[in-house]
Amino acid sequence: MIAKVSQYDIKRYNWYIWRFVIAGFAFFLIMILLIAFQIFGALPSFRELENPKSDQASQVISNDNKVIGNYYIKNRTSVTYRQLSPNVINALVATEDARFYQHSGIDFQRSFTIVAYNLIGKKQGGSTITQQLAKNLFTEKTHNPFVRVIQKLKEWITAVKLERNYTKEEILTLYLNTVDFGAYNTYGISSASRTYFNTTPDRLTPDQAALLMGMINGPGIYSPINHPQNAINRRNFVLRRMSEEGFLSDGQADEYKAKPLGLTFKPTDHNDGIATYFRAVLKKEVQKLLVDRAILKPDGVTTYDLDRDGLKIYTTIDATMQQYAEEAQQEYMKKLQGQFNSHWKGISLWKSIPTFKSLLDKGMHRSDRYIYLKQLGKSDEEIKEDFNTPVKMNLFTWHGDTDTTMKPIDSIVYCKMMLRNALMSMDPTTGYIKAWVGGTNFEHFKYDQVKMGTRQVGSTAKPFTYAVAVENGFSPCMQVPNEPITISYEGQVWSPRSSPSETVPGVITLRTALARSQNWVTAYVMNEVKPKPVADLIKRMGVTSPVPAYPSICLGTFDASVFDMTGAYSAFANEGLWTEPTFLLRIEDKNGNVLYNNTPKVVQALNPETAYVMTYMLKGVIDEGTGYRLRRDYHIMNPIGGKTGTTNDNSDGWFIGITPQLVTGIWTGCEDRDIHFRSTRLGEGANTALPIFAGYMKRVYANTNLGIKKNVDFVPPKSGVSITLDCGAYSQQQKGTNEVEKKLDF
């Protein structure tokens, strides 16, 4: 027998239901009030809503207005609403919040119809775009369900506040600048556009926008890199939603669904891209500058964080010339390393290099592996055993990185035998550095050799001695016997050597002596002008490392950086004016306010006449001297001056080339000076450094858009040149002078 439910029971059950609903609603209101009164923690203040915190990458911008790198904790770069394609907005709204323009932060209609939407295929999440923005900006992640409920209610209140403080366009822009797109720490639509399609947000097509907007709810499972089929399915769903909401026709949606993903995947990483060494040096310089100059945020208290505050760092680097410099280095260093490996093949390093064991010990003690093992408390014997136990590792080669199994101690040998190289190229008139290649591979060899490292400069120092002589009236046509010389100076005696095969016999001009890099004539000139004026000139021309006033500095026994030496040679090309090599132009905050402007120092290091005469002498190096292979092998025939440099035992190879518009310095050598080519034919700067200059300049000249003209020569000073450069005329003058002196003696 079925019991009948009385009218009374129905009313009683209804009352229970209503009491539960009323109690739930009251609890909800109480919770909202408690949260509004900040009982469960602070809500974002008005100021925070006006200036929401979201980590933004700082951009490194080249002189030709290209972003060549970012500094970031989260790789995010903000854009404005005008920089967004309508396709991005339409895809976002259609997928995430179809009633975005109708609600005021909370879509109650949507909240109560989520189930219905999903049943008919219009998949919708539970949060509006504004609520998601509130979550992105002001909510920390938690796995506690009670805390998450509190957070959700806070997001509702914050969403309403955001709607009151921002326009719909501003909310969309803020949201798209904060979204996580997964791969390689990519945040924001700008970084995502560049990473996945190598484009900008204003150029995204409907299918590209659909792919990116489809990733928002699951950047991992909808990754086009790791899960391409999931990404296609999700993209096509977004395209269908765009069609349903009237942003695309059915035909357009079907057309875009049929397209492949079309990725141009270019992940951003600190080890990738161009100018990696430069960006590392720049970061340290900017951080130091912000501290030293006490550049603070508008509150007058907080310091800027380069990885979080979205600064814009404008540099002098030309992205195209930087690319050319890196290509020239990679092209030739691959060949040179092959020469080096063949040169040492079958030869015992232990027998040929007396200091080799010491070099390995030092390399081991400086390694990350050794430091880590020491921190673990390992003994020296245990560490030695570890270094002699084969392990898997990744090594750099000029044919690409390779995974191999090797003893760590053998990997140190391998790295010690890798040639290193550095290049810097600058405009001598402005001081602007156009290209900076600090090493061969930043991921594997972090040390920057342009500015941070110094090496013995060899014969690239010789022009400084000749410049002092020219300032004292010496003509390049002056003739000097090329014979051994001994110099006594401050109680010391110095007799330079000269390679028999390289020595030009007889009486030669100063121009020939510099062109052929003759040690004895250079020492003769040093003895005439004395060391102190030469050392003073070197310092005046921007060399910051120690330069002792000894006679031997005329042959380059002091150390200097590529940065300083290239800057010094720029004074020859710039009428004697040394303009400080400059790579930083200005720093702006994320709103475009200028925080710092750089003004290079300018010093009149040489008089204009001397500088011009030195360009004539340096052109002799290319026309008839150690730099002649620039003409012979590389067929670069336009006006160029330069100087090769090779240090003792061929440990360092240099070439510094000058034109009226560009000065470029290049160094090549191993990490340790005791490891080097065993023959001057291979180890001289003409073989290790000059070819990279040739490859770089040929690329630069081929691109007329760069404005570096081939047939521009150095211009004489307006005051004229009193020093005779015509050696025939000089001989006649000397002959006449000698005859007058004879008559006077008579």
C-alpha positions in Angstrom: 0.0 0.0 0.0 1.5 3.3 -1.2 1.4 6.1 1.4 -0.1 9.3 0.2 1.9 12.5 0.7 -0.4 15.0 2.4 -0.6 18.6 1.5 0.9 19.4 4.9 4.0 17.3 4.1 4.5 19.1 0.8 4.3 22.5 2.5 6.7 21.3 5.2 9.2 20.0 2.6 8.9 23.3 0.6 9.6 25.3 3.7 12.8 23.2 4.4 13.9 23.9 0.8 13.2 27.6 1.1 14.9 27.8 4.4 18.0 26.1 2.9 17.9 28.5 -0.1 17.4 31.6 2.2 20.1 30.4 4.5 22.5 29.8 1.6 21.7 33.2 0.2 22.1 34.8 3.6 25.4 33.0 4.1 26.4 34.2 0.6 25.6 37.8 1.5 27.3 37.6 4.8 30.4 36.2 3.1 30.3 39.0 0.5 30.0 41.6 3.3 32.9 40.1 5.3 35.1 40.0 2.3 34.0 43.6 1.4 35.0 44.7 4.9 38.3 42.8 4.3 37.9 40.4 7.2 39.5 37.6 5.1 42.3 39.8 3.9 42.9 43.0 2.0 41.2 43.6 -1.3 43.1 45.6 -4.0 43.1 49.3 -3.2 42.0 52.0 -5.6 45.7 52.7 -6.4 46.4 49.1 -7.1 43.4 48.9 -9.4 44.7 52.0 -11.2 48.2 50.5 -11.4 47.8 46.8 -11.3 51.1 44.9 -10.8 51.9 42.4 -13.5 55.5 41.4 -14.2 56.6 42.8 -17.5 59.7 42.0 -19.5 62.1 44.9 -20.1 62.9 45.2 -23.8 66.3 45.7 -25.4 65.6 47.8 -28.5 68.2 48.3 -31.4 69.0 51.5 -33.1 66.9 50.4 -36.1 63.9 49.9 -33.7 63.9 46.1 -33.4 63.4 44.2 -30.1 66.6 42.2 -29.9 66.0 40.7 -26.5 64.1 40.8 -23.2 65.0 40.6 -19.5 62.2 38.9 -17.5 60.9 36.7 -14.8 57.8 36.3 -16.9 58.3 36.9 -20.6 55.6 39.5 -21.0 55.5 42.7 -23.0 52.4 44.9 -22.9 50.6 46.3 -25.9 47.8 48.9 -26.3 44.3 48.2 -27.6 45.2 49.8 -30.9 48.0 47.2 -31.3 45.5 44.3 -31.1 44.0 42.7 -34.2 40.1 42.6 -34.1 40.5 38.9 -34.7 42.1 38.5 -31.2 39.3 40.4 -29.5 36.6 38.5 -31.4 38.2 35.1 -30.7 38.6 35.9 -27.0 35.0 37.3 -26.5 33.4 34.4 -28.5 35.2 31.8 -26.5 35.6 33.1 -23.0 32.7 35.6 -22.5 30.1 36.1 -25.2 28.2 38.6 -23.1 31.3 40.6 -22.1 29.9 43.9 -23.4 26.6 43.5 -21.6 27.6 42.6 -18.0 29.4 44.7 -15.4 32.0 42.2 -14.2 29.7 39.4 -13.1 27.4 37.7 -15.5 24.6 36.3 -13.4 22.7 35.1 -16.4 25.8 33.2 -17.5 26.3 31.8 -14.0 22.9 30.2 -13.9 23.0 28.9 -17.5 26.4 27.4 -17.7 24.9 23.9 -17.6 22.5 24.7 -20.4 25.2 26.3 -22.5 27.4 23.2 -22.3 24.4 20.9 -23.0 23.8 22.6 -26.4 27.5 22.7 -27.3 28.4 26.3 -26.5 31.1 25.5 -24.0 31.5 28.3 -21.5 33.7 28.7 -18.4 32.3 29.9 -15.1 34.2 33.2 -15.0 33.9 36.4 -17.1 36.9 37.9 -18.7 36.9 40.6 -16.0 36.9 37.9 -13.3 39.7 36.1 -15.0 41.7 39.4 -15.1 41.1 39.9 -11.4 42.4 36.4 -10.8 45.5 37.0 -13.0 46.3 40.3 -11.3 45.5 39.8 -7.7 45.1 36.1 -6.8 47.8 33.7 -5.7 47.4 30.1 -6.6 46.0 27.7 -3.9 44.9 24.1 -3.7 42.8 24.7 -0.5 39.1 24.5 -1.5 37.9 26.9 1.3 40.6 29.5 0.4 39.7 29.1 -3.2 36.0 29.9 -2.4 37.1 33.1 -0.6 39.3 34.0 -3.5 36.5 33.5 -5.9 34.2 35.9 -4.0 37.1 38.4 -3.8 37.5 38.1 -7.6 33.8 38.9 -8.0 34.1 42.1 -5.9 37.4 43.0 -7.7 35.8 42.4 -11.1 33.0 44.9 -10.3 35.7 47.4 -9.2 37.7 46.9 -12.4 34.5 47.5 -14.5 34.0 50.8 -12.6 37.7 51.9 -13.1 38.3 50.7 -16.7 36.6 50.8 -20.0 35.8 47.5 -21.7 38.7 48.1 -24.2 41.1 48.6 -21.3 40.0 45.4 -19.5 40.5 43.4 -22.7 44.0 44.9 -23.1 44.9 44.3 -19.5 43.7 40.7 -19.8 45.5 39.9 -23.0 48.7 41.4 -21.5 48.6 39.0 -18.5 47.6 35.6 -20.0 49.9 32.7 -19.7 50.7 31.0 -23.1 52.9 28.2 -21.8 56.0 27.6 -23.8 59.3 29.1 -22.6 57.7 31.3 -19.9 55.5 33.2 -22.5 53.1 35.7 -21.0 50.9 38.2 -22.9 49.6 38.3 -26.4 52.7 40.2 -27.7 55.2 37.5 -26.5 52.8 34.8 -27.7 52.5 36.3 -31.2 56.3 36.5 -31.5 56.9 33.0 -30.0 54.4 31.0 -32.0 54.1 33.0 -35.3 57.0 35.5 -35.3 54.6 38.4 -35.8 52.9 41.2 -33.8 49.4 41.1 -32.3 48.0 43.5 -34.8 48.8 41.1 -37.7 47.3 37.9 -36.3 44.9 36.3 -38.8 41.6 34.7 -37.5 43.1 31.2 -37.4 46.2 32.4 -35.6 44.1 34.4 -33.1 41.8 31.3 -32.6 44.8 29.1 -31.8 46.2 31.5 -29.2 42.9 32.3 -27.6 42.1 28.6 -27.5 45.3 28.0 -25.4 44.1 30.3 -22.6 42.2 27.6 -20.7 45.0 25.0 -21.1 48.4 26.2 -22.4 49.7 22.7 -21.6 47.1 20.4 -23.2 46.4 22.8 -26.1 50.1 23.4 -26.8 50.7 23.4 -30.6 54.2 22.2 -30.0 53.5 19.2 -27.6 49.9 18.4 -28.6 49.3 19.6 -32.2 46.1 17.7 -32.7 44.6 19.0 -29.5 45.6 22.5 -30.6 43.9 22.0 -34.0 40.7 20.8 -32.4 40.7 23.6 -29.9 41.4 26.2 -32.6 38.6 24.9 -34.8 36.2 25.1 -31.8 37.2 28.7 -31.3 36.6 29.4 -35.0 33.1 27.8 -34.7 32.3 30.0 -31.8 33.4 33.0 -33.8 31.1 32.0 -36.5 28.2 31.4 -34.1 28.7 34.9 -32.6 28.7 36.5 -36.0 32.4 37.4 -36.2 33.0 35.1 -39.1 30.7 33.6 -41.8 30.3 29.8 -41.8 32.3 29.7 -45.0 35.2 31.7 -43.6 35.3 29.5 -40.5 35.4 26.3 -42.6 38.2 27.8 -44.7 40.3 28.6 -41.7 39.6 25.2 -40.1 41.1 23.5 -43.1 44.4 25.4 -42.7 47.4 23.8 -41.0 48.7 25.3 -37.8 51.3 27.4 -39.7 53.6 27.9 -36.8 56.9 29.9 -37.0 58.0 28.8 -33.6 60.7 31.1 -32.2 61.0 30.7 -28.4 62.6 33.5 -26.5 65.5 32.4 -24.3 68.4 34.4 -22.7 70.7 32.1 -24.7 69.0 32.6 -28.0 68.7 35.3 -30.5 71.2 37.9 -31.6 73.6 39.9 -29.4 73.5 37.5 -26.5 76.8 38.6 -25.0 75.9 42.2 -25.5 72.6 41.8 -23.7 74.3 40.1 -20.8 76.8 43.0 -20.4 74.1 45.6 -21.0 72.0 44.1 -18.2 74.8 44.5 -15.7 75.5 48.0 -16.9 71.8 49.1 -16.6 71.4 47.5 -13.2 74.5 49.3 -11.9 73.3 52.6 -13.5 69.9 52.4 -11.9 71.5 52.0 -8.5 74.4 54.4 -8.9 72.2 57.2 -10.1 69.4 56.4 -7.6 66.8 56.2 -10.4 63.6 55.4 -8.4 60.0 54.8 -9.2 57.4 57.7 -8.9 56.9 56.8 -5.2 60.5 58.0 -4.6 61.4 54.9 -2.6 61.2 51.8 -4.8 64.0 50.9 -7.1 63.3 49.6 -10.6 63.5 45.8 -11.3 64.8 45.2 -14.7 63.2 41.8 -14.8 59.7 42.9 -13.8 59.1 46.6 -14.6 58.8 46.6 -18.3 61.6 49.2 -19.0 62.5 50.0 -22.6 66.3 50.1 -23.1 67.3 51.8 -26.3 70.7 50.8 -27.7 73.0 51.8 -30.5 73.2 48.2 -31.9 72.1 47.8 -35.5 70.2 44.5 -35.6 71.2 43.9 -39.3 74.9 44.7 -38.7 74.9 42.6 -35.6 73.5 39.6 -37.6 76.2 40.1 -40.2 78.9 40.2 -37.6 77.7 37.0 -36.0 77.4 35.3 -39.4 80.9 36.4 -40.4 82.3 35.0 -37.1 80.5 31.7 -37.4 81.4 31.3 -41.1 85.2 31.7 -40.5 85.7 30.3 -37.0 84.3 27.0 -38.2 87.1 26.9 -40.7 89.7 28.2 -38.3 88.8 25.6 -35.6 89.3 22.9 -38.3 92.8 24.3 -39.0 93.6 24.4 -35.3 92.4 20.8 -34.8 94.4 19.5 -37.8 97.4 21.5 -36.6 97.4 19.7 -33.2 96.2 16.3 -34.4 98.5 13.5 -33.1 100.5 15.8 -30.9 100.6 15.3 -27.2 99.4 18.3 -25.3 101.1 17.1 -22.2 104.5 17.1 -23.9 104.0 20.2 -26.1 102.6 22.5 -23.4 104.6 22.4 -20.2 101.9 24.2 -18.2 99.0 21.9 -19.5 98.5 20.0 -16.2 98.3 23.3 -14.3 95.8 24.7 -16.8 93.6 21.6 -16.4 93.8 21.8 -12.6 92.7 25.5 -12.7 90.0 24.7 -15.2 88.7 21.9 -12.9 88.7 24.1 -9.8 86.8 26.9 -11.6 84.1 24.5 -13.0 80.6 24.4 -11.7 80.9 20.6 -11.1 83.9 21.1 -8.8 82.2 23.8 -6.8 79.0 21.7 -6.4 81.0 18.7 -5.3 82.9 20.8 -2.8 79.6 22.1 -1.4 78.5 18.5 -0.9 81.6 17.9 1.2 83.4 15.6 -1.2 87.1 15.0 -0.6 89.7 15.8 -3.3 90.1 12.1 -4.1 86.4 11.7 -4.5 86.2 14.7 -6.8 89.1 13.4 -8.8 87.3 10.1 -9.2 84.2 11.9 -10.3 86.0 13.9 -12.9 87.4 10.7 -14.3 84.0 8.9 -14.5 82.3 9.2 -17.9 78.9 11.0 -17.8 76.4 12.2 -20.4 77.0 15.8 -21.4 76.2 18.3 -24.1 79.1 19.9 -26.0 79.4 22.8 -28.4 80.7 22.1 -31.8 80.7 24.4 -34.9 78.4 21.8 -36.5 75.8 22.1 -33.7 75.6 21.0 -30.1 76.2 17.3 -29.6 75.1 14.9 -26.8 77.9 12.5 -25.8 79.4 10.5 -23.0 82.7 11.8 -21.7 84.9 12.1 -18.6 84.4 15.6 -17.2 88.2 16.1 -17.2 88.3 15.4 -20.9 85.5 17.9 -21.5 87.8 20.5 -19.9 90.5 19.6 -22.3 88.0 19.8 -25.2 86.9 23.3 -24.1 90.5 24.5 -23.6 91.2 23.6 -27.2 88.3 25.6 -28.5 89.3 28.9 -30.1 87.5 32.0 -28.9 86.7 35.2 -30.8 85.3 38.6 -30.2 84.3 41.5 -32.5 83.1 45.1 -31.9 82.2 47.5 -34.7 81.4 51.2 -34.1 80.7 54.5 -35.8 83.8 56.6 -35.1 82.0 60.0 -35.3 79.1 59.2 -32.9 80.8 56.5 -30.8 77.7 54.3 -31.4 78.5 50.6 -31.3 76.8 48.9 -34.1 77.8 45.2 -33.5 79.1 43.4 -30.5 80.0 39.7 -30.6 81.5 38.8 -27.2 82.3 35.2 -27.9 81.6 32.1 -30.0 78.6 30.6 -28.1 76.9 32.3 -25.2 75.2 29.1 -23.9 78.4 27.3 -23.5 81.0 30.1 -23.0 79.5 32.9 -21.0 82.6 35.1 -20.6 82.4 38.3 -22.7 85.7 39.0 -24.5 84.7 42.5 -25.9 84.6 44.5 -22.7 85.1 42.2 -19.8 88.3 40.5 -21.0 91.7 41.9 -21.8 94.5 40.3 -23.8 98.0 41.4 -25.0 97.5 43.7 -28.0 100.7 42.9 -29.9 101.4 45.0 -33.0 98.0 46.8 -32.9 99.8 49.1 -30.4 102.4 50.2 -33.0 100.3 53.1 -34.5 100.3 54.8 -31.1 104.0 55.2 -31.2 104.0 56.4 -34.8 101.2 58.9 -34.0 103.4 60.5 -31.3 106.2 60.7 -33.9 103.9 62.3 -36.5 102.7 64.9 -33.9 106.4 65.7 -33.4 106.8 66.4 -37.2 108.0 63.0 -38.4 106.9 62.2 -41.9 105.7 58.7 -43.0 108.4 59.1 -45.7 111.2 59.4 -43.2 113.8 56.6 -43.8 115.3 54.5 -41.1 117.8 51.6 -41.2 115.9 48.4 -40.3 118.6 47.0 -37.9 118.8 45.8 -34.3 118.5 48.4 -31.6 119.1 48.4 -27.9 117.2 51.0 -25.7 118.3 52.0 -22.2 115.5 53.4 -20.1 115.5 54.1 -16.4 118.3 51.7 -15.7 116.8 48.9 -17.9 118.1 47.6 -21.2 115.7 46.4 -23.9 116.6 44.8 -27.3 113.5 43.7 -29.3 113.7 40.7 -31.6 112.6 40.5 -35.2 111.8 37.4 -37.1 114.4 36.8 -39.9 111.7 35.8 -42.4 109.6 38.8 -41.6 112.4 41.4 -41.5 112.6 43.9 -44.4 116.3 44.5 -45.0 117.9 47.9 -45.6 116.6 51.4 -45.1 112.8 51.7 -45.1 110.2 54.4 -44.6 108.1 54.7 -41.5 105.0 53.9 -43.6 106.6 50.7 -44.8 107.8 49.9 -41.3 104.2 50.1 -40.0 102.7 48.4 -43.0 105.1 45.4 -42.7 105.0 45.6 -38.8 108.8 46.0 -38.4 109.8 45.7 -34.7 113.3 47.4 -35.0 112.1 50.5 -36.8 109.2 50.8 -34.3 111.6 50.6 -31.4 113.8 53.2 -33.1 110.8 55.6 -33.2 110.0 54.8 -29.6 113.6 55.7 -28.6 113.1 59.1 -30.4 109.8 60.0 -28.8 110.2 58.3 -25.4 107.7 56.0 -23.6 105.8 58.6 -21.5 104.2 60.5 -24.3 103.2 57.2 -26.0 101.6 55.9 -22.8 99.9 59.2 -22.2 98.4 59.1 -25.7 97.2 55.5 -25.3 95.3 56.5 -22.1 94.0 59.6 -23.8 92.6 57.4 -26.6 90.5 55.5 -24.1 92.5 52.5 -23.0 91.5 51.9 -19.4 93.8 49.0 -18.5 97.3 49.7 -17.1 99.8 50.9 -19.7 103.3 51.3 -18.0 105.6 53.8 -19.6 108.2 51.3 -20.8 109.8 51.2 -24.3 108.3 47.7 -24.9 104.7 49.1 -25.1 105.5 50.1 -28.7 105.3 46.4 -29.6 102.1 45.9 -27.6 103.3 44.2 -24.4 100.3 45.6 -22.4 96.8 44.1 -22.2 93.6 45.8 -23.4 90.1 44.9 -24.3 88.6 44.8 -27.8 86.2 47.6 -26.5 89.1 49.9 -25.6 91.3 49.2 -28.7 88.4 49.7 -31.1 87.5 52.9 -29.4 91.1 54.1 -29.6 91.4 53.5 -33.3 88.2 55.4 -33.9 90.2 58.6 -33.1 92.3 58.0 -36.1 89.2 57.9 -38.3 87.5 60.9 -36.6 90.0 63.7 -37.0 91.7 62.9 -33.7 88.5 63.1 -31.7 88.0 60.1 -29.3 84.3 59.7 -28.8 83.5 57.3 -26.0 82.2 54.0 -27.4 78.6 54.0 -26.5 76.0 51.2 -26.5 73.2 52.6 -24.3 71.1 55.6 -25.6 68.3 56.0 -23.1 66.1 54.1 -20.7 62.3 54.6 -20.5 59.7 53.2 -18.1 56.8 51.2 -19.4 54.8 54.4 -19.9 57.5 56.0 -22.1 58.9 58.4 -19.4 62.6 58.9 -19.9 64.6 57.7 -16.9 68.1 58.2 -18.3 69.7 59.8 -21.3 73.3 59.0 -22.2 75.8 61.6 -23.5 79.1 60.2 -24.7 82.4 61.8 -23.6 84.5 63.4 -26.3 88.3 64.1 -26.1 90.6 65.7 -28.6 93.2 62.9 -28.4 95.2 63.9 -31.5 95.3 66.9 -33.6 93.4 66.5 -36.9 96.5 66.6 -39.1 98.2 63.7 -37.1 95.0 61.7 -37.3 94.8 62.1 -41.1 98.4 61.2 -41.6 97.8 58.1 -39.5 94.9 57.0 -41.7 97.4 57.3 -44.6 99.9 55.1 -42.8 97.2 52.6 -41.8 96.0 52.3 -45.4 99.6 51.3 -46.2 99.0 48.2 -44.0 96.2 47.1 -46.4 97.8 48.3 -49.6 101.3 46.8 -49.2 101.6 45.2 -45.8 100.4 42.5 -43.4 96.7 43.3 -44.2 97.2 42.9 -48.0 95.2 39.7 -48.1 92.1 41.9 -47.7 92.8 43.0 -51.2 94.3 39.8 -52.6 92.0 37.1 -51.1 88.8 39.0 -50.4 88.9 41.7 -53.2 87.9 44.6 -50.9 89.4 47.4 -52.9 87.9 50.6 -51.3 89.8 52.9 -48.9 90.4 51.0 -45.7 93.1 51.3 -43.1 94.0 48.7 -40.5 96.5 46.9 -38.4 97.1 43.3 -37.7 98.5 42.1 -34.4 100.1 38.9 -33.3 101.5 38.4 -29.8 104.4 36.2 -28.5 103.9 32.5 -29.4 100.9 33.4 -31.5 98.7 33.4 -28.4 96.6 36.3 -29.7 95.6 37.3 -33.2 94.2 40.8 -33.8 92.9 42.9 -36.6 91.5 46.4 -36.3 90.1 48.0 -39.5 89.1 51.6 -40.1 86.9 53.3 -42.6 85.5 56.9 -42.4 82.1 55.4 -41.2 83.0 52.2 -39.4 85.8 51.0 -37.1 85.9 47.3 -36.3 88.2 45.4 -33.9 88.6 41.6 -33.8 90.5 39.3 -31.5 91.0 35.5 -31.7 92.8 33.1 -29.3 92.2 30.3 -26.8 91.0 30.7 -23.2 94.6 30.2 -22.0 97.5 32.0 -23.6 99.7 28.8 -23.4 97.4 27.1 -25.9 97.9 28.5 -29.4 98.9 27.8 -32.9 102.5 26.7 -33.2 103.2 28.5 -36.4 102.9 32.2 -37.2 101.6 31.4 -40.6 98.4 30.1 -39.0 98.4 32.0 -35.7 99.0 35.6 -37.0 96.2 38.1 -36.9 96.1 38.2 -40.7 94.9 34.6 -40.6 92.9 34.4 -37.3 91.1 37.8 -37.3 91.3 39.6 -40.6 89.1 37.1 -42.5 86.2 37.8 -40.1 86.6 41.5 -40.8 86.4 40.8 -44.5 83.3 38.6 -44.2 81.6 41.2 -42.1 82.5 44.2 -44.3 81.4 42.4 -47.5 78.0 41.8 -46.0 77.8 45.4 -44.8 78.8 46.9 -48.1 76.3 44.7 -50.0 73.4 46.2 -48.0 73.2 49.8 -49.3 70.3 50.5 -46.8 72.9 50.6 -44.0 74.4 53.7 -45.5 78.0 52.5 -45.2 79.5 53.7 -48.5 82.4 51.8 -50.2 84.2 54.6 -52.0 84.3 57.2 -49.3 87.9 58.2 -48.3 89.3 59.9 -45.2 89.0 63.7 -45.6 92.1 65.9 -44.9 91.6 68.5 -42.2 90.4 72.0 -43.3 93.6 73.5 -42.0 95.6 71.4 -44.5 98.4 69.0 -44.1 101.9 70.3 -43.5 103.6 66.9 -43.2 104.8 65.6 -46.5 103.1 62.4 -47.7 104.6 62.3 -51.2 107.8 60.3 -50.6 109.3 61.6 -53.9 108.8 65.2 -52.9 110.0 64.3 -49.4 113.3 62.9 -50.8 113.8 66.1 -52.8 113.1 68.2 -49.7 115.6 66.1 -47.7 118.2 66.4 -50.5 117.8 70.2 -50.5 118.0 70.4 -46.7 121.2 68.4 -46.7 122.8 70.6 -49.4 121.9 73.7 -47.4 123.4 72.2 -44.3 126.6 71.3 -46.2 127.0 74.9 -47.4 126.4 76.2 -43.9 129.0 73.8 -42.5 131.4 75.0 -45.3 
